[in-house]
Every structure is written in structure tokens, then in C-alpha cells.
């Protein structure tokens, strides 16, 4: 089996460094071949593209804009009354993806509005999301880009988030029926919501376009103490033939480079030609 490929989520890693260009440089020095950025929109895309090239990295994932952060928005894809804003944000994300050479965009679903009962608005939000995703798939296809849906757990991280299980996301993808829309598997969120990781990985991996990892429950490094055995999980991804990137989206408990010992051990086992620290 081919070894897994890893990307540094520089919105999370290297928090001791002030900006994305500096974090990209650090990721390159640490041996990564790729990086991902949650929201790159505070930086000019040309500057980020230049920083990534200088670091020897390719950018593999960005998110659509979150919306009005002061009002608590966390994506707009399924939010009632925000369809026009979602489509404007999609256009901005596509412009950045093209400038960065980034092939994937996480199409953020957003939060259930406060006040109404979740079940009461769920059907409306799903209809809006399906409509927006069909529009997004067409826009992305014109640029040869892939859109991703990521379930985010509602038990710890974001109780108001609309899309919270792989089963829900897969059902929506089936309704939309577009080949350039795929599932984003964040193992942290999947473990918290449903567990059964072996079964869920095997079931849903054929429609997964990107994977992210963090330990449970504290969202630390995969090598830190917690519920998950990442030696087993990474081997499972290999055995199942996963060929995409594995994003390191976790909160370092200390120095980021020291906390990469789990990844250096994996690279050493698999003979990965990386830059030593």
C-alpha cells in the first residue's frame, strides 16, 4: 500500500507564529509537502501562493467564508435567508482556490438559527443546502474543483451546527448527485458523534475526498493520550486504499514541531523523504 500523504493545517498548527506565510514556511521546514488553511481571506491570494511556493508546499484545502463572525455565523450553505451571501462567498473561495492552485473547497453548512426547534427547521435547511450545493457543484465543475461536506460534532465543538454526522452528509450528497462533491472525514468529529470508526471509515471512504485527524477528547496531537489509536487508524486508511491527504487539524499541546513526533515516526516507518528538524 502507498504511504499516506499529510497536510499541515496552518490555521491550527504553529500558533506561536504570527501569520500564515510564516506558518507555511514552518510547515515546509517540518517536512510537510502540503498545507491547508481554514479561511485565507485576510491575506492577498498572490502573497499566500508565493509563500507556499517558497516553502515547497501545495495548498490542498480551504473553506468557504464563515459569514458574519460577529453574529456567530459559521458557514452559510444551509442557513435560511443567506443563499445570496453563500453564493457570493463561494465566488470568493473559487477566486482564492484558483490563485492558490488549491483543488478542494470545504462548503460550510452553517449553524441552525437560535430560537426555533432544531427538528422544525431541519427540513427547510436541508432543502436550502441541497439547492446551494447543486449551484456550487456547477460553479466548481467549471474550474475543475471539488467541493467537500464536513460533519462537525454537536456534542462538544458546535452544538448549533447543521451537519453533524457522516450519515446525514452522505444522504445529502446522494440527493445532490454531483460527482465533484465529496465527504470530508474529520476523525475527531466522527468519533465524538458516532464512534464505530472502523465500520464508518470502510463504509464512507469511497466518497471521502479529504481526511483530518486529532485526538479525542482534547483535540491534541494524534500521538497524545486519548481515545484513539492512530497507529491502527492510519494503517486502516492505507489498507482501504485511501489516496487523498490527511490534514493535521489539531491544537498543539506545546511546541508544534516537538508534537510532530507521531508523524516523524510514521514517516520513518514508511521511508518518507522529509526534511529533518
RAVEN-V421260 format. One record per residue. N is the residue number from 1. RES is the residue in one letter. PHI is phi in whole degrees, 0 to 359 (999 if undefined). NEAR is the number of other C-alpha atoms within 12 Angstrom. Layout:
BEGIN
N;RES;PHI;NEAR / N;RES;PHI;NEAR
END
This chain:
BEGIN
1;X;999;14 / 2;X;289;17 / 3;X;294;27 / 4;X;289;32 / 5;X;251;33 / 6;X;242;40 / 7;X;237;38 / 8;X;270;47 / 9;X;277;44 / 10;X;280;43 / 11;X;282;34 / 12;X;247;35 / 13;X;278;43 / 14;X;58;35 / 15;X;294;24 / 16;X;287;20 / 17;X;262;19 / 18;X;283;16 / 19;X;216;23 / 20;X;297;38 / 21;X;301;32 / 22;X;294;25 / 23;X;290;34 / 24;X;298;42 / 25;X;300;33 / 26;X;296;36 / 27;X;296;44 / 28;X;297;34 / 29;X;296;25 / 30;X;282;34 / 31;X;107;31 / 32;X;291;42 / 33;X;256;34 / 34;X;212;38 / 35;X;216;50 / 36;X;225;46 / 37;X;226;44 / 38;X;297;35 / 39;X;230;34 / 40;X;272;37 / 41;X;283;27 / 42;X;279;17 / 43;X;250;18 / 44;X;300;20 / 45;X;299;29 / 46;X;296;21 / 47;X;293;22 / 48;X;293;36 / 49;X;298;32 / 50;X;294;24 / 51;X;296;28 / 52;X;295;37 / 53;X;298;23 / 54;X;297;21 / 55;X;274;28 / 56;X;74;24 / 57;X;246;35 / 58;X;250;37 / 59;X;271;44 / 60;X;242;41 / 61;X;199;47 / 62;X;227;45 / 63;X;258;44 / 64;X;293;40 / 65;X;303;35 / 66;X;283;34 / 67;X;103;31 / 68;X;276;17 / 69;X;296;14 / 70;X;295;8 / 71;X;267;12 / 72;X;83;18 / 73;X;283;29 / 74;X;221;35 / 75;X;100;41 / 76;X;227;41 / 77;X;302;48 / 78;X;244;39 / 79;X;276;39 / 80;X;300;31 / 81;X;80;17 / 82;X;242;27 / 83;X;298;28 / 84;X;296;21 / 85;X;293;24 / 86;X;299;37 / 87;X;290;34 / 88;X;295;23 / 89;X;296;31 / 90;X;298;37 / 91;X;299;26 / 92;X;296;29 / 93;X;298;41 / 94;X;295;40 / 95;X;301;27 / 96;X;293;38 / 97;X;299;40 / 98;X;295;27 / 99;X;294;24 / 100;X;270;35 / 101;X;66;31 / 102;X;264;35 / 103;X;274;36 / 104;X;229;43 / 105;X;231;51 / 106;X;283;49 / 107;X;269;48 / 108;X;288;43 / 109;X;286;45 / 110;X;100;42 / 111;X;259;41 / 112;X;292;35 / 113;X;303;29 / 114;X;289;18 / 115;X;114;11 / 116;X;294;14 / 117;X;296;12 / 118;X;304;21 / 119;X;296;15 / 120;X;291;14 / 121;X;257;22 / 122;X;299;25 / 123;X;295;20 / 124;X;298;21 / 125;X;294;32 / 126;X;296;32 / 127;X;297;22 / 128;X;296;29 / 129;X;297;42 / 130;X;300;32 / 131;X;297;29 / 132;X;295;37 / 133;X;291;44 / 134;X;297;28 / 135;X;298;29 / 136;X;298;41 / 137;X;300;35 / 138;X;294;26 / 139;X;298;27 / 140;X;293;34 / 141;X;298;22 / 142;X;297;15 / 143;X;251;25 / 144;X;59;22 / 145;X;248;34 / 146;X;247;39 / 147;X;259;48 / 148;X;239;41 / 149;X;248;48 / 150;X;243;44 / 151;X;291;45 / 152;X;242;39 / 153;X;296;31 / 154;X;254;25 / 155;X;269;20 / 156;X;234;20 / 157;X;283;22 / 158;X;209;22 / 159;X;300;21 / 160;X;264;31 / 161;X;293;34 / 162;X;286;41 / 163;X;260;43 / 164;X;230;38 / 165;X;223;33 / 166;X;296;38 / 167;X;296;24 / 168;X;296;28 / 169;X;295;35 / 170;X;296;32 / 171;X;295;22 / 172;X;292;36 / 173;X;301;34 / 174;X;295;20 / 175;X;294;19 / 176;X;290;28 / 177;X;66;20 / 178;X;239;27 / 179;X;290;26 / 180;X;264;33 / 181;X;246;41 / 182;X;223;38 / 183;X;262;43 / 184;X;254;46 / 185;X;258;45 / 186;X;263;40 / 187;X;300;46 / 188;X;304;45 / 189;X;292;38 / 190;X;295;41 / 191;X;295;36 / 192;X;294;30 / 193;X;278;29 / 194;X;221;24 / 195;X;63;20 / 196;X;47;18 / 197;X;295;30 / 198;X;300;25 / 199;X;295;18 / 200;X;291;28 / 201;X;298;34 / 202;X;295;21 / 203;X;288;19 / 204;X;259;31 / 205;X;303;31 / 206;X;300;22 / 207;X;248;35 / 208;X;272;40 / 209;X;253;34 / 210;X;198;42 / 211;X;238;44 / 212;X;229;41 / 213;X;227;40 / 214;X;193;40 / 215;X;285;33 / 216;X;245;31 / 217;X;260;27 / 218;X;267;22 / 219;X;60;32 / 220;X;271;30 / 221;X;300;38 / 222;X;305;40 / 223;X;276;32 / 224;X;276;29 / 225;X;297;18 / 226;X;170;18 / 227;X;284;23 / 228;X;257;31 / 229;X;260;25 / 230;X;284;30 / 231;X;301;18 / 232;X;293;16 / 233;X;293;32 / 234;X;294;37 / 235;X;296;22 / 236;X;298;23 / 237;X;299;38 / 238;X;299;25 / 239;X;299;19 / 240;X;276;25 / 241;X;82;19 / 242;X;294;30 / 243;X;241;23 / 244;X;276;32 / 245;X;268;37 / 246;X;250;39 / 247;X;276;41 / 248;X;271;44 / 249;X;248;37 / 250;X;217;37 / 251;X;261;32 / 252;X;302;31 / 253;X;278;25 / 254;X;202;17 / 255;X;298;18 / 256;X;300;32 / 257;X;295;28 / 258;X;299;21 / 259;X;286;24 / 260;X;272;33 / 261;X;301;22 / 262;X;298;26 / 263;X;283;38 / 264;X;298;26 / 265;X;296;20 / 266;X;297;25 / 267;X;300;24 / 268;X;296;17 / 269;X;296;15 / 270;X;262;19 / 271;X;67;14 / 272;X;282;21 / 273;X;281;17 / 274;X;246;24 / 275;X;276;18 / 276;X;281;20 / 277;X;265;16
END
